[in-house]
Amino acid sequence: MEWLTQISPMRAFSARARRAAQRVGLVPTMGALHEGHLSLVRRARDQCDLVVVSIFVNPTQFGPTEDYRRYPRNAEQDVKVLGPLGVDAVFAPEAGDVYPPGFDTWVEPGPEAEPMEGESRPGHFRGVATVVLKLLNIVQPHAAYFGQKDYQQMVVVRRMVSDLNLEIDIVVGPIVREKDGLALSSRNVCLKGEDRKAARVLSCSLKKAETLAASGERDAEKIVAEMKKIFAAEPRAQLDYAEIVDSESLQSVKQLGPGSVALVAARVGPTRLIDNTILEIT
Ligand code: AMP
């Protein structure tokens, strides 16, 4: 496994692969890898000749009061878990190389970036879209792998790839969860003691939404009200939003339709968590 920290060797790696007609898959991550990331790596391994995992905690997607400095970093452990999966290269650039002095060109995402995370984290998706485009331009993959865990991010990226005519397949993997339902996240290591138990509230509220949808409830407002009740019963959790939206536009819906998505964000102790589920309608 090659460990590349500079942009030009990364480009050279991909140029060689392309000359050899090898399909390159990129899994962009911020490191502190867990089974959610690894599920994407395995999928890329199945579908591509060469797999590149990028590890980059992107400063431009964090707001000034957010946890950029405290974000979990664990490069040594990341190398250990990636080796046995047959990853060909890890691209782990320095922030100063990705954003050299004077850098000032941004990808401004469309309306999908406005609600929910966009409202709570102004500028977040501008940073995400910009770094994803940079990574795609540097690594030049044929396919890039994203998790449903960050549903809104996945929609913003898909839209960017389509709007900017990038010839890259965006592959989306399902959410990997702990036994008790908590979606895996690098931030979960920050959940201490009782907060870890309380964090179940996110997946519990989504389960409630699934159950109501499966039993025929179509009134999104009623479902959201039930989801909020679950948060209200957990004093350690501070709900940011609970929404049911259209799967493509991400606008709130009044009535559930095919593929409506329920999304939640909450702070549990000092840790901000997000989760979502696609509501099946039978
Ligand atoms: P991150 O390191 O948090 O930026 O995540 C890197 C990629 O892994 C993103 O596409 C995430 O959506 C995906 N991911 C994170 N957590 C999970 C999870 N629990 N299940 C599946 N994919 C995930």
Residues whose N, C-alpha, C, O or C-beta is under 5 A from the ligand:
A	BS01	AMP	P28 T29 M30 G31 G36 H37 Y145 F146 G147 Q148 K149 D150 G173 P174 I175 V176 A183 L184 S185
